[in-house]
Amino acid sequence: MRVKKVVTDNVTWHDPRQAPFRLLGFKWFAQDSVYRRLPVKPKHAISAAVNGLANHTAGGQVQFRTDSRRIQVRVSLDGNRPMYHMAQTGKCGFDIYTGEPGEQVFAGVSRFSGGAAEYVARLATNSTGKVQQYTINFPLYNGVRSVEVGLVTGAKVEAPSPLVDDRAIVVYGTSITQGGCASRPGMCYTNILSRYLNREVVNLGFSGSGKGEPELARLIGEIGNKAMVVIDIEANTHGKLRKVLKPFIGELREINHDVPILVVSRIPLSRDATPRGLAQRRSLRDFQKGLVESLREAGDEYVHFQDGKDLLLEKWAHEATVDGTHPTDLGFIMMADALAPVIARILRE
């Protein structure tokens, strides 16, 4: 479908890195001034794959309030290579939600020509002309060189409502955590959790590369003022999980002694339809559950376990992925619906 040219008359372009906009999801932004999920020059060596994927902006958000009748974005991407199983709107688009915390609703997504590395798109309109709160979600599987928010010239721009807590939830995991294959950014389960909980949720999902390296634990440890760390790496570690998970948790504990840690086993995948696949999932689930129980018995009351099987409704689990592995929007909604009360309970303890 042909994308119509966006009218930019009477629009003022704003830098979302500046107040009163609130930028979330990039914990090293104050240091490096780039849209990147890890530091540009990490203190600890990381793999080339993780280093490249850190430029993907999954979990990035901009929040603000405005009475502008139009909200647009002017975007320069770090390239745009299509993926066979993921919509361009999810891979390299921005989407927008409006409403007060706890009442946010989807209001629009960027429309652009397939393969475009630069585009201008209208995200939303505000027919009331009243001040409303907005959250813009960044692309899940692409880097962003620059983005500007276009508002009608003279419109009010105000700081967003406060978060329920300034402490971030950090989620470390795989391509599923990164958002593959949501149809648009707001449907990645970490962004859904952010809306449900009115918190910053830092997305450290690295496609094919959530392997539990100790260097990543140390980098996560650098993130100050954390509320919680979620670890979901089974799908990328397979047989090595038994070797890497305990040391990974140990590295975190060396730095953050009492930050809650939630270990999540993987969701059901199509390969579980085979006896071998099902046996492997159950075995690794039991290992993770047993490890958490042993750590708690040894005195770590802040480590918890969640069975990934319970994140997808059994009746619809087989319909909840694009390719037998990566969730659709349906799958991500089920994951967030299951995880939100678990996370909320742990944070209340």
C-alpha positions as CSV (number, residue, x, y, z in Angstrom):
1,M,0.0,0.0,0.0
2,R,1.3,3.4,-0.9
3,V,2.2,5.7,2.0
4,K,0.9,9.2,1.7
5,K,3.3,12.1,2.3
6,V,2.9,13.6,5.7
7,V,2.1,17.3,5.9
8,T,4.5,19.1,8.2
9,D,3.3,22.7,7.9
10,N,2.9,24.5,11.2
11,V,4.9,21.8,13.0
12,T,7.7,22.5,15.5
13,W,10.2,19.6,15.9
14,H,11.3,18.8,19.5
15,D,14.3,16.8,20.7
16,P,12.9,14.0,23.0
17,R,16.2,13.9,24.8
18,Q,15.5,17.2,26.4
19,A,13.1,18.2,29.2
20,P,10.1,18.2,29.6
21,F,10.2,14.9,27.7
22,R,11.1,11.8,29.8
23,L,13.3,9.2,28.1
24,L,13.2,5.6,29.4
25,G,14.9,2.4,28.6
26,F,18.4,3.7,27.8
27,K,20.3,3.4,31.2
28,W,23.6,4.7,29.8
29,F,22.1,7.6,27.8
30,A,23.4,10.2,30.3
31,Q,26.9,8.9,29.7
32,D,26.9,8.3,26.0
33,S,24.1,10.4,24.5
34,V,23.0,7.7,22.1
35,Y,19.9,5.5,21.8
36,R,21.7,2.3,22.9
37,R,20.8,-0.3,25.5
38,L,24.4,-0.9,26.8
39,P,27.3,1.5,27.2
40,V,29.2,2.4,24.0
41,K,32.4,1.3,25.6
42,P,31.6,-1.3,28.2
43,K,33.9,-1.9,31.1
44,H,33.5,-5.6,30.5
45,A,34.1,-7.4,27.2
46,I,30.9,-8.4,25.4
47,S,30.4,-10.5,22.3
48,A,30.1,-8.9,18.9
49,A,26.5,-10.1,18.6
50,V,25.5,-8.5,21.9
51,N,27.4,-5.3,21.0
52,G,25.5,-5.0,17.7
53,L,22.1,-5.9,19.2
54,A,22.6,-3.3,21.9
55,N,22.0,-0.7,19.3
56,H,18.5,-2.0,18.7
57,T,16.1,0.2,20.7
58,A,13.7,-2.3,22.2
59,G,12.1,-1.0,25.3
60,G,12.9,2.7,24.6
61,Q,10.2,5.1,25.4
62,V,9.5,8.9,25.4
63,Q,6.7,10.2,27.6
64,F,5.2,13.7,27.7
65,R,2.0,15.7,27.9
66,T,0.7,18.0,25.1
67,D,-2.4,19.6,23.7
68,S,-1.1,19.3,20.2
69,R,-3.7,18.2,17.7
70,R,-1.1,16.3,15.7
71,I,1.9,14.2,16.9
72,Q,4.5,13.2,14.3
73,V,7.9,11.7,14.3
74,R,10.9,12.5,12.0
75,V,13.1,9.4,12.1
76,S,16.6,8.4,10.9
77,L,17.2,4.7,11.3
78,D,20.5,2.8,11.4
79,G,19.6,1.0,8.1
80,N,16.5,-1.2,7.6
81,R,16.9,-4.8,6.7
82,P,13.6,-6.6,6.5
83,M,12.9,-9.8,8.5
84,Y,10.8,-12.5,7.0
85,H,8.7,-13.1,10.1
86,M,8.3,-9.7,11.6
87,A,6.3,-6.7,10.5
88,Q,8.2,-3.5,9.6
89,T,6.0,-1.6,12.0
90,G,7.4,-3.7,14.9
91,K,11.0,-4.0,13.6
92,C,11.6,-0.3,12.8
93,G,8.4,1.6,13.6
94,F,7.3,3.8,16.4
95,D,3.9,3.5,18.0
96,I,2.1,5.8,20.5
97,Y,-0.3,5.4,23.4
98,T,-2.4,8.0,25.1
99,G,-4.1,8.2,28.5
100,E,-3.2,8.5,32.1
101,P,-1.2,5.8,33.9
102,G,-3.2,2.6,34.0
103,E,-5.6,3.8,31.3
104,Q,-3.3,4.0,28.3
105,V,-4.7,3.0,24.9
106,F,-3.1,2.5,21.5
107,A,-3.4,5.7,19.4
108,G,-1.3,5.0,16.2
109,V,1.8,3.6,14.6
110,S,4.3,5.1,12.1
111,R,3.6,4.4,8.4
112,F,6.5,4.4,6.0
113,S,7.6,2.7,2.8
114,G,9.0,-0.7,3.2
115,G,12.8,-0.7,3.7
116,A,13.0,3.1,4.3
117,A,15.8,4.2,6.6
118,E,14.4,7.7,7.0
119,Y,10.8,8.7,7.3
120,V,8.3,11.2,8.6
121,A,5.1,9.8,10.0
122,R,2.0,11.0,11.8
123,L,1.5,8.9,15.0
124,A,-1.7,10.4,16.4
125,T,-4.3,13.2,16.3
126,N,-5.9,14.9,19.3
127,S,-9.4,16.1,18.3
128,T,-10.1,17.5,21.8
129,G,-7.3,20.0,21.8
130,K,-6.9,19.2,25.6
131,V,-3.7,18.3,27.3
132,Q,-3.2,14.5,27.2
133,Q,-0.4,12.2,28.2
134,Y,1.5,10.2,25.6
135,T,4.1,7.4,25.4
136,I,6.0,6.8,22.2
137,N,7.6,3.3,22.0
138,F,10.9,2.9,20.0
139,P,11.6,0.2,17.3
140,L,12.3,-3.3,18.6
141,Y,14.8,-4.7,16.1
142,N,16.6,-1.6,14.6
143,G,18.9,1.1,15.7
144,V,17.8,4.7,15.7
145,R,20.2,7.5,14.8
146,S,17.9,10.3,15.5
147,V,14.2,11.0,16.2
148,E,12.3,14.2,16.6
149,V,8.8,14.7,17.9
150,G,6.7,17.0,15.8
151,L,3.9,19.1,17.5
152,V,1.7,21.9,16.2
153,T,3.6,25.1,16.6
154,G,2.6,26.8,19.8
155,A,1.2,23.7,21.5
156,K,1.9,23.1,25.1
157,V,4.5,20.5,26.0
158,E,4.6,19.4,29.6
159,A,6.4,16.8,31.8
160,P,4.5,13.4,32.1
161,S,2.8,12.2,35.2
162,P,5.2,10.6,37.6
163,L,6.0,6.9,37.5
164,V,4.7,4.8,40.5
165,D,8.4,4.2,41.4
166,D,11.6,5.5,39.9
167,R,13.3,2.1,40.3
168,A,13.5,0.2,37.0
169,I,12.7,-3.4,36.3
170,V,15.4,-4.9,34.2
171,V,14.6,-7.9,32.0
172,Y,17.5,-9.9,30.5
173,G,16.7,-12.5,27.9
174,T,16.5,-13.6,24.3
175,S,14.8,-12.6,21.0
176,I,11.5,-13.1,22.7
177,T,12.4,-10.5,25.4
178,Q,13.6,-8.2,22.6
179,G,10.2,-8.3,21.1
180,G,10.3,-10.8,18.3
181,C,7.8,-10.9,16.7
182,A,5.4,-8.2,17.9
183,S,3.5,-6.4,15.2
184,R,4.4,-3.0,16.7
185,P,6.6,-1.9,19.6
186,G,3.9,-1.4,22.2
187,M,3.0,-5.1,21.9
188,C,6.4,-6.4,23.2
189,Y,5.7,-7.8,26.6
190,T,8.2,-5.6,28.4
191,N,6.3,-2.5,27.0
192,I,3.0,-4.0,28.0
193,L,4.4,-4.5,31.6
194,S,5.5,-0.9,31.6
195,R,2.0,0.2,30.9
196,Y,0.4,-2.2,33.4
197,L,2.8,-1.3,36.2
198,N,3.5,2.4,35.4
199,R,7.2,1.7,35.7
200,E,10.3,1.8,33.6
201,V,11.0,-1.7,32.2
202,V,14.5,-1.9,30.8
203,N,14.7,-4.4,27.9
204,L,18.0,-6.3,27.7
205,G,16.8,-9.0,25.3
206,F,19.4,-9.9,22.7
207,S,18.2,-12.1,19.8
208,G,20.0,-15.4,19.9
209,S,22.5,-14.0,22.4
210,G,20.9,-14.1,25.8
211,K,23.5,-16.6,27.0
212,G,24.1,-15.7,30.6
213,E,27.6,-14.3,30.2
214,P,29.1,-13.0,33.5
215,E,29.9,-9.8,31.7
216,L,26.2,-9.1,31.2
217,A,25.6,-9.7,34.8
218,R,28.2,-7.1,35.7
219,L,26.7,-4.6,33.3
220,I,23.3,-5.1,34.7
221,G,24.9,-4.6,38.1
222,E,26.0,-1.1,36.9
223,I,22.4,0.0,36.5
224,G,21.6,1.9,39.7
225,N,18.3,2.1,41.5
226,K,16.9,-1.2,40.3
227,A,13.6,-2.6,41.6
228,M,14.1,-6.1,40.2
229,V,16.0,-8.2,37.6
230,V,14.2,-10.8,35.5
231,I,16.3,-13.6,33.8
232,D,14.8,-15.5,30.9
233,I,17.7,-17.1,29.0
234,E,16.8,-20.8,28.7
235,A,15.9,-20.6,24.9
236,N,19.5,-19.3,24.1
237,T,21.5,-21.4,26.5
238,H,20.0,-24.9,26.1
239,G,22.4,-27.5,27.6
240,K,24.7,-24.8,28.9
241,L,22.1,-23.3,31.2
242,R,23.2,-25.7,34.0
243,K,26.7,-24.2,33.7
244,V,25.9,-20.5,33.4
245,L,22.8,-19.7,35.4
246,K,24.1,-20.1,39.0
247,P,27.3,-18.1,38.2
248,F,25.2,-15.4,36.5
249,I,23.0,-15.0,39.6
250,G,26.2,-15.1,41.7
251,E,27.7,-12.2,39.8
252,L,24.5,-10.2,40.3
253,R,24.5,-10.9,44.0
254,E,28.1,-9.7,44.3
255,I,26.9,-6.3,43.2
256,N,23.3,-6.2,44.3
257,H,22.8,-8.1,47.5
258,D,19.1,-7.7,48.0
259,V,17.6,-6.8,44.6
260,P,14.8,-9.3,43.8
261,I,15.7,-11.7,41.0
262,L,13.0,-13.6,39.1
263,V,14.2,-16.6,37.0
264,V,11.7,-17.5,34.3
265,S,11.8,-20.8,32.4
266,R,11.0,-20.7,28.7
267,I,7.5,-20.6,27.3
268,P,6.1,-23.6,25.4
269,L,7.4,-23.9,21.8
270,S,6.3,-26.0,18.9
271,R,9.2,-28.4,19.4
272,D,7.5,-29.4,22.7
273,A,5.1,-31.4,20.5
274,T,7.9,-34.0,20.3
275,P,8.7,-36.2,23.3
276,R,12.4,-35.1,23.2
277,G,11.5,-31.4,23.1
278,L,8.9,-31.7,25.9
279,A,11.4,-33.7,28.0
280,Q,14.1,-31.1,27.5
281,R,11.8,-28.2,28.6
282,R,10.6,-30.1,31.7
283,S,14.2,-31.0,32.6
284,L,15.5,-27.4,32.3
285,R,12.4,-26.1,34.1
286,D,13.1,-28.5,37.0
287,F,16.7,-27.5,37.1
288,Q,15.9,-23.8,37.3
289,K,13.2,-24.3,39.9
290,G,15.6,-26.5,41.9
291,L,18.4,-24.0,41.7
292,V,16.2,-21.2,43.0
293,E,14.9,-23.4,45.8
294,S,18.5,-24.3,46.8
295,L,19.5,-20.6,46.8
296,R,16.6,-19.7,49.0
297,E,17.4,-22.5,51.4
298,A,20.9,-21.1,51.5
299,G,19.6,-17.7,52.7
300,D,18.8,-15.8,49.5
301,E,15.2,-14.8,50.1
302,Y,15.1,-12.4,47.2
303,V,15.4,-15.0,44.4
304,H,12.2,-16.4,42.8
305,F,11.1,-18.7,40.1
306,Q,8.3,-18.6,37.5
307,D,7.4,-21.6,35.3
308,G,7.3,-20.3,31.7
309,K,4.6,-22.9,30.9
310,D,2.1,-20.8,32.8
311,L,2.8,-17.7,30.8
312,L,0.7,-18.9,27.8
313,L,-2.8,-20.1,28.2
314,E,-2.7,-23.8,27.4
315,K,-5.8,-23.7,25.1
316,W,-4.1,-21.1,22.9
317,A,-0.4,-21.7,23.3
318,H,-0.1,-23.4,19.9
319,E,-1.7,-20.3,18.3
320,A,0.5,-17.8,20.2
321,T,3.7,-17.7,18.0
322,V,4.6,-16.6,14.5
323,D,6.9,-19.5,13.8
324,G,6.6,-21.9,16.7
325,T,9.1,-19.9,18.8
326,H,8.5,-16.1,18.7
327,P,5.2,-14.8,20.1
328,T,2.5,-12.9,18.2
329,D,0.8,-10.0,19.9
330,L,-1.6,-12.6,21.4
331,G,1.4,-14.4,23.0
332,F,2.9,-11.3,24.4
333,I,-0.4,-10.2,26.0
334,M,-0.7,-13.6,27.7
335,M,2.9,-13.3,28.9
336,A,2.4,-9.9,30.3
337,D,-0.9,-10.8,31.9
338,A,0.8,-13.7,33.7
339,L,3.9,-11.9,34.7
340,A,2.4,-8.6,35.9
341,P,0.8,-10.0,39.1
342,V,3.9,-12.1,39.9
343,I,6.2,-9.1,39.6
344,A,3.8,-6.9,41.6
345,R,3.7,-9.4,44.4
346,I,7.4,-9.7,44.6
347,L,7.9,-6.0,44.7
348,R,5.4,-5.7,47.5
349,E,7.3,-8.2,49.7
